[in-house]
Amino acid sequence: MKKAPGRTEFQRGILAHADGQWNVRPTGAQGSGVLRSMSDAKCFIVLEHDRGQVAVGDLVQVQLFDGLV
């Protein structure tokens, strides 16, 4: 995921458990007008203020939607 340091970002994500570990991936296009990515999302991928780009396999924080509504 592309990200420049200097601001916190929340990407919509899909979280899954497989082979004993958790994996998360972005839902696709993250634009404010893309309702499909919001309806598919199960969490936010939290990209901290100082963090740069995120590569496959990097650890990230997630904020689950379950229980928020």
ABEGO torsion letter per residue (X at the ends): XBBBBGBBBBBBBBBBBBGGBBBBBBAEBABAABAAAAAABABBBBBBAABBBBBBGBBBBBBBABGAX
